[in-house]
Amino acid sequence: MALIEKYGIKLPFFAYMKHSDWLRDTDKYSDIRALMLGWDVTDFGAGDFINSGAVLFTARNGSPDGKRGTPYAEKYMVFSGESGQYIPLHCHVAKTEDIINRAGGVLSVTLYGSRPDEKYVWALDEKAEVSYMSDGILHTVAAGTVIDIQNGDSITLTPGVFHKLGAKRGCGDLIAGEVSSVNDDRVDNVFYEKTDRFCHIDEDEDAVYPLCSDIM
């Protein structure tokens, strides 16, 4: 929250609500709960948060049937630059997303293509070239290419494009953004290695701001 404030970014009001606030007028916040808006902290089950992990905040989202929320999703993602913190290699079944370097360090994205496997789920392709858009320009690169994205620039990732993303190590803490089609992290992620998208957190002190999974 301090890093976000440092760069003059203001989050929606519910980012600053404490547990006690959510207990008042609970019906008013039903869409926020249903659409999983708010804070999300995960190490993807790796037990190594400072390296494989992220703090995320979903500001806007909609339901697949279009009856709730917005027709798009918007997130903020905060990464430690000291360790080069990252989200592990994965792709999406249906979601197209723009990943944007909002402020701070350098956004680093590793790309691989994919192929359908026998279960009709995307499988990593270690040889095929990868095509992607970046701020209106089409690029084609070799499998495993690392793209460095500077402040204000972005990369567009389509379904089936495997990507690992986070802060480039030693270049400062990073605030990245995501603007995408409607998103359901419970069903749309395909990770290259087995992970837990929503992990268990050992609470060693009382939580101040609840996670989206706490208020559902």
Summary of the structure (lengths in Angstrom):
residues: 216
radius of gyration: 17.2
end to end distance: 21.9
largest distance: 54.0
contacts: 649
relative contact order: 0.25
helix: 10%
strand: 42%
